[in-house]
């Protein structure tokens, strides 16, 4: 009996040692892959630097600053009439990108996706190339994309070019940072909860999330494949609204409709975009879930006043049942499989520290999440509801959820129609958070993820900057719940004086041109006000 026990003990010890050895070898291999990715990145940057330096030597008269100062519309005109050489533009931006030092692999921030190039470009890139665009750099994203920070273990942390202690947002944070710093003039990204709009707001640029079916997603990799509750929107990022409109004109063409027959074959409606008729604008300065910081609220109210002064009608609007939406729809929809598909992405991967809090919740077994939900409910009401709604659902329950989403959308549109609205003005989270805070504040995406479930086109436009008065007022901030998340929100946005603050502009599904027209109006009125100060 003693010999048998000893044998079993030895066997278990051997198995444990073998498991540890395999785990060590796996991590050792991962470290080698990360080191190799870093080496290739440095080689690519070196080649880029050499090419840019050679161009500068051969073309000393090229005025890089004047090229970088041009909007996309102005640049396109100069390229078309021949007053600018495509080579001049390409190498000027290459030189700027070299200084920005951003990433280049399409990995979703996962090491296991290194060295796996796609067989062909996604449809959007194919269309842009046929229209004469020259894609020249890929930018950094957070690990898994399901975050509005911008950090992974391959390329590290991307910082906000306006303040290096702040995040550029995410998931399209690298793109937002590059455009904001002048290293690119146009970018394309995806948005399942704010991944285009939040980095644009944090970096002081413009972006548009289109209706889910307006632009092709063929060839685009999803963060949670198969998830259909929150609709992914694709769209452009740029320094101004006219550049977004130019991009949409280029994309909404026969080439895209032919390459992806699932896209609604409707070209850009110039008449709607160029219209000057007064708009009937709904607005709200809080969703009563994430109470806005002083600068967020001021941005909406000052923009409201500008619009009223310009002859537009502003109508108060209250988002319906937002707590029900956030917990019983939003969390249930993203994680209806009990987080299994999301966690599959992380198999064999080291975890970026900035996403560990979400992963802890996802990894907890369903029974433990239910128990924790019951325990923390009296202390942190919102966390309890998040935990309760992350559990796996049956097919019947998922279908019921989809019916609830449809009903919520009908209810929202009915209120919109009752007020006879054209568009909506509302906050977008900001200013830029301290690095590391987005992972602690997923609930702050309430202002953006709403319009993924509703599938409304939504864009952001920078309208103001954080003032010393905003910072002082932040000292007396009290959130709607006054819970741990509200307290963390204050810490996240503290120290933002001088950083940009944006507003969100929204239209009904398939009305991207109207959304852009409204964004253009906000941009024009804001710029006019700033010139007159």
Residue pairs with C-beta under 8 A, 6 or more apart in sequence:
26 348
27 350
30 111
30 348
30 349
30 350
33 111
33 114
34 111
34 153
34 154
36 114
37 105
37 111
37 114
37 154
37 155
38 154
41 103
41 104
41 105
41 155
44 104
45 98
45 101
48 94
48 97
48 98
49 98
51 91
51 94
52 91
52 94
52 95
52 98
55 62
55 87
55 91
55 95
56 62
56 91
56 95
59 88
59 91
62 88
62 91
62 92
64 92
64 95
64 96
67 75
67 84
67 88
67 89
67 92
68 92
68 93
68 96
68 182
70 78
70 185
71 185
71 239
71 240
71 242
71 243
72 185
72 186
72 238
72 239
72 240
72 242
72 243
72 246
72 247
73 242
73 243
73 246
75 84
75 89
75 185
76 246
78 84
79 86
79 89
86 134
90 134
90 136
93 136
93 183
93 184
93 185
94 136
96 181
96 182
96 183
96 184
97 136
97 137
97 178
97 183
97 184
99 183
100 161
100 177
100 178
100 181
100 183
102 137
102 138
102 139
102 140
102 155
102 158
102 174
102 177
102 178
102 183
103 138
103 139
103 140
103 141
103 154
103 155
103 158
103 174
104 137
104 138
105 113
105 114
105 138
105 154
105 155
106 113
106 117
106 118
106 138
106 221
107 113
107 114
107 152
107 154
108 141
108 143
108 144
108 145
108 221
108 223
108 345
109 141
109 142
109 143
109 144
109 145
109 151
109 152
109 153
109 154
109 155
109 352
110 143
110 144
110 152
110 154
110 345
110 346
110 349
111 153
111 154
111 349
111 350
112 348
112 349
114 154
118 219
120 126
120 219
121 129
121 219
122 216
122 217
122 218
122 219
122 220
123 216
123 218
123 219
123 256
123 259
123 260
124 188
124 215
124 216
124 219
124 220
124 234
124 251
124 256
125 135
125 188
125 219
126 255
126 259
127 216
127 250
127 251
127 253
127 255
127 256
127 259
128 135
128 188
128 250
128 251
129 135
130 255
131 250
131 251
131 253
131 255
133 186
133 250
137 178
137 183
137 184
138 174
139 158
139 172
139 173
139 174
139 175
139 177
139 178
139 184
139 187
140 150
140 152
140 155
140 156
140 158
140 173
140 174
140 177
141 150
141 152
141 170
141 171
141 172
141 173
141 174
142 148
142 149
142 150
142 151
142 152
142 170
142 171
142 173
142 352
142 354
142 355
143 151
143 152
143 153
143 349
143 351
143 352
143 354
143 355
144 223
144 342
144 345
144 346
144 355
145 170
145 171
145 190
145 192
145 195
145 223
146 171
146 192
146 193
146 223
146 224
146 342
146 355
146 358
147 170
147 171
147 354
147 355
147 358
147 438
147 439
148 167
148 169
148 170
148 171
148 173
148 193
148 194
148 195
148 198
148 199
148 438
148 445
149 167
149 169
149 170
149 173
149 354
149 355
149 433
149 435
149 436
149 437
149 438
149 439
150 157
150 158
150 167
150 168
150 169
150 170
150 171
150 173
150 174
150 177
150 199
151 157
151 158
151 352
151 353
151 354
151 435
152 352
153 350
153 352
157 167
157 354
157 435
158 167
158 168
158 173
158 174
158 177
159 165
159 166
159 167
159 168
159 177
159 435
160 166
160 167
160 168
160 169
160 177
160 180
160 202
160 203
160 432
161 168
161 177
161 180
161 181
161 203
162 180
162 203
162 204
162 432
162 498
162 499
162 500
163 432
163 496
163 498
163 499
165 434
165 435
165 495
166 202
166 431
166 432
166 433
166 434
166 435
166 496
166 499
167 173
167 202
167 432
167 433
167 434
167 435
167 436
167 437
167 438
168 174
168 176
168 177
168 180
168 199
168 202
168 203
168 432
169 176
169 198
169 199
169 200
169 201
169 202
169 203
169 432
169 433
169 438
170 195
170 198
170 199
170 438
171 189
171 190
171 195
171 199
171 223
172 187
172 189
172 190
172 191
172 195
172 196
172 199
172 207
172 237
173 199
173 202
175 184
175 187
175 188
175 189
175 199
175 237
176 187
176 199
176 200
176 202
176 203
176 205
176 207
176 237
177 199
177 203
178 184
178 187
179 185
179 186
179 187
179 203
179 205
179 237
179 238
179 239
180 203
180 204
180 205
180 239
185 238
185 239
185 243
186 236
186 237
186 238
186 243
186 247
187 236
187 237
187 238
188 234
188 235
188 236
188 237
188 247
189 195
189 196
189 199
189 207
189 234
189 235
189 237
190 196
190 217
190 220
190 222
190 232
190 233
190 234
191 197
191 209
191 232
191 233
191 234
191 235
191 448
191 452
192 222
192 223
192 224
192 227
192 230
192 231
192 232
192 233
192 449
192 452
193 230
193 334
193 445
193 448
193 449
193 452
194 428
194 429
194 445
194 447
194 448
194 449
194 452
196 207
196 208
196 209
196 233
196 235
196 237
197 207
197 209
197 428
197 448
197 458
197 459
197 460
197 504
198 428
198 429
198 430
198 445
198 448
199 207
199 237
200 206
200 207
200 237
200 460
200 502
201 428
201 429
201 430
201 431
201 460
201 462
201 500
201 501
201 502
202 430
202 431
202 432
202 433
202 500
203 432
203 500
204 462
204 499
204 500
204 502
205 237
205 238
205 239
205 462
206 237
206 238
206 239
206 240
206 241
206 243
206 244
206 459
206 460
206 461
206 462
206 519
206 523
207 235
207 236
207 237
207 238
207 244
207 459
207 460
208 235
208 236
208 244
208 248
208 457
208 458
208 459
208 512
208 515
208 516
208 519
209 233
209 234
209 235
209 451
209 452
209 457
209 458
209 459
210 233
210 234
210 235
210 248
210 457
210 512
211 233
211 455
211 456
211 457
211 509
211 510
211 511
211 512
212 231
212 232
212 233
212 455
213 262
213 263
213 264
214 252
214 263
214 264
214 266
214 457
214 510
214 512
215 233
215 234
215 235
215 251
215 252
215 256
215 263
216 234
216 256
216 259
216 260
216 262
216 263
217 232
217 234
218 259
218 260
218 262
220 232
220 234
222 232
223 342
223 345
224 334
224 341
224 342
225 341
226 341
227 333
227 334
227 336
227 341
228 402
229 329
229 332
229 333
229 334
229 336
229 401
229 402
229 405
229 453
230 330
230 333
230 334
230 449
230 452
230 453
231 452
231 453
231 455
232 452
233 452
233 455
233 457
233 458
235 244
235 459
236 243
236 244
236 247
236 248
237 244
238 244
238 247
240 523
241 459
241 461
241 516
241 519
241 520
241 523
242 520
244 459
244 516
244 519
245 268
245 273
245 516
245 520
248 268
248 512
248 513
248 516
249 268
249 270
252 266
252 267
252 268
253 267
256 263
257 263
257 265
264 510
266 510
268 513
269 513
270 513
272 511
272 513
272 514
272 517
273 513
273 514
273 516
273 517
273 520
274 517
275 517
278 311
278 312
278 313
279 307
279 312
279 313
279 422
279 423
279 518
279 521
280 312
280 313
280 315
280 419
280 420
280 421
280 422
281 304
281 307
281 312
281 313
281 314
281 315
281 421
281 422
281 423
281 424
281 425
281 518
282 314
282 315
282 316
282 317
282 416
282 419
282 421
282 423
282 424
282 425
283 300
283 304
283 314
283 315
283 316
283 317
283 424
283 425
283 426
284 300
284 316
284 317
284 318
284 319
284 426
284 427
285 292
285 296
285 297
285 300
285 301
285 426
285 427
286 292
286 297
286 427
286 480
287 319
287 322
287 426
287 427
287 446
287 447
287 450
288 318
288 319
288 322
288 323
288 480
289 322
289 323
289 326
289 443
289 446
289 480
290 429
290 443
290 444
290 446
290 447
290 479
290 480
290 489
291 477
291 478
291 479
291 480
291 486
292 300
292 427
293 430
293 431
293 470
293 474
293 477
293 489
293 490
293 493
294 469
294 470
294 473
294 474
294 477
295 430
295 431
295 464
295 465
295 466
295 467
295 470
295 493
295 496
295 501
296 427
296 428
296 429
296 430
296 501
297 427
298 464
298 470
298 501
299 427
299 430
299 463
299 464
299 501
299 502
299 503
300 425
300 426
300 427
300 503
302 463
302 464
303 425
303 463
303 503
303 522
303 525
303 526
304 314
304 425
306 522
306 525
306 526
306 529
307 314
307 425
307 521
307 522
307 525
308 314
310 521
310 525
312 521
314 425
315 419
315 421
317 415
317 416
317 419
317 421
317 424
319 325
319 412
319 450
320 408
320 411
320 412
320 415
321 408
321 411
322 446
322 450
323 385
325 408
325 450
325 453
326 385
326 443
326 446
327 382
327 385
327 386
327 388
327 389
328 389
328 404
329 401
329 404
329 405
329 408
329 453
330 449
330 453
331 385
331 386
331 389
331 390
332 389
332 393
332 401
333 401
333 405
333 453
335 342
335 362
335 389
335 390
336 392
336 393
336 397
336 398
336 401
337 392
337 393
338 366
338 390
338 391
338 392
338 393
339 361
339 362
339 363
339 390
340 392
342 362
343 359
343 362
343 363
346 359
351 359
353 436
354 436
354 438
354 439
355 439
356 439
357 439
357 440
358 439
358 442
361 369
361 386
361 387
361 390
362 390
364 372
364 387
366 391
366 392
369 387
369 388
369 390
369 391
370 387
370 388
370 391
372 384
372 387
373 384
373 385
373 387
373 388
374 384
376 383
376 384
376 387
377 384
380 483
380 484
380 485
381 481
381 483
382 443
382 481
382 483
382 485
383 483
383 484
383 485
386 443
393 401
405 453
408 453
408 454
409 453
409 454
409 455
412 454
413 508
416 424
416 508
422 507
422 514
422 518
423 505
423 506
423 507
423 514
423 515
423 518
424 504
424 505
424 506
424 507
425 503
425 504
425 505
425 506
425 518
425 522
426 447
426 503
426 504
426 506
427 447
427 503
427 504
428 447
428 448
428 460
428 502
428 503
428 504
429 444
429 445
429 447
429 448
430 493
430 499
430 500
430 501
430 502
431 466
431 493
431 496
431 499
431 500
431 501
432 493
432 496
432 499
433 441
433 492
433 493
434 491
434 492
434 494
434 495
437 488
437 491
437 492
438 444
438 492
440 485
440 488
440 492
441 485
441 488
441 489
441 492
443 485
444 485
444 489
444 492
447 504
448 458
448 504
451 457
451 458
451 504
451 506
454 509
455 509
456 506
456 507
456 508
456 509
457 506
457 507
457 509
457 510
457 511
457 512
457 515
458 504
458 505
458 506
458 507
458 515
459 504
459 505
459 515
459 516
459 519
460 502
460 503
460 504
460 505
461 502
461 503
461 505
461 519
461 522
461 523
461 526
462 500
462 501
462 502
462 526
463 501
463 502
463 503
463 522
463 526
464 500
464 501
464 526
465 497
465 498
465 499
465 500
465 501
466 496
466 497
466 498
466 499
466 501
467 497
468 497
470 496
470 497
471 494
471 495
471 496
471 497
474 490
474 493
474 494
477 486
477 489
477 490
478 486
479 485
479 486
479 487
479 489
480 486
503 522
505 515
505 518
505 519
505 522
506 515
507 514
507 515
507 518
508 514
